Amino acid sequence: MSERYKLKPKGKGWAILARKGAGAATDAAWITLGGCPSHIVALRVYLALKMRGGR
């Protein structure tokens, strides 16, 4: 099973990405849900999305 969300460093901050579409991760488009300068806050948002299942 492929990941639905990603947390990636972007410049001096962090970006939370979501997979757009139901296809495999290799052909899916990733859209950014937003960025945050603090890695702690970005990690909290990322983990909350994973726990809720994207709802």
C-alpha positions as CSV (number, residue, x, y, z in Angstrom):
1,M,0.0,0.0,0.0
2,S,1.4,3.4,-0.9
3,E,1.5,6.4,1.4
4,R,-1.3,9.0,1.1
5,Y,0.7,11.8,2.8
6,K,4.3,12.9,2.8
7,L,6.3,15.2,4.9
8,K,9.3,16.8,3.1
9,P,11.8,19.6,3.8
10,K,11.2,22.6,1.6
11,G,13.7,25.5,1.8
12,K,13.9,26.5,5.5
13,G,10.6,24.9,6.3
14,W,8.6,21.7,5.9
15,A,5.8,20.9,3.4
16,I,2.9,18.5,3.9
17,L,2.0,16.7,0.6
18,A,-1.1,14.7,-0.2
19,R,-1.5,12.2,-3.1
20,K,-4.1,13.3,-5.6
21,G,-6.1,10.5,-7.1
22,A,-6.5,6.8,-6.4
23,G,-3.8,5.5,-8.7
24,A,-0.5,4.0,-7.7
25,A,2.1,6.3,-6.2
26,T,4.3,6.1,-9.3
27,D,1.6,7.8,-11.5
28,A,-0.1,10.0,-8.8
29,A,0.2,13.7,-8.6
30,W,1.2,15.2,-5.3
31,I,-0.3,18.5,-4.1
32,T,0.9,20.6,-1.2
33,L,-1.4,21.1,1.7
34,G,0.8,23.8,3.1
35,G,4.1,24.5,4.7
36,C,5.4,25.4,8.1
37,P,8.7,26.8,9.3
38,S,8.6,24.6,12.4
39,H,9.3,20.9,12.0
40,I,7.4,20.1,15.2
41,V,4.2,21.7,14.0
42,A,4.5,20.2,10.6
43,L,5.0,16.7,12.2
44,R,1.9,17.2,14.3
45,V,-0.2,18.1,11.3
46,Y,1.2,15.2,9.3
47,L,0.5,12.7,12.2
48,A,-3.0,14.1,12.7
49,L,-3.8,13.5,9.0
50,K,-2.5,10.0,9.1
51,M,-4.5,9.2,12.2
52,R,-7.7,10.6,10.8
53,G,-7.2,8.8,7.5
54,G,-7.7,12.0,5.5
55,R,-11.2,12.7,6.6
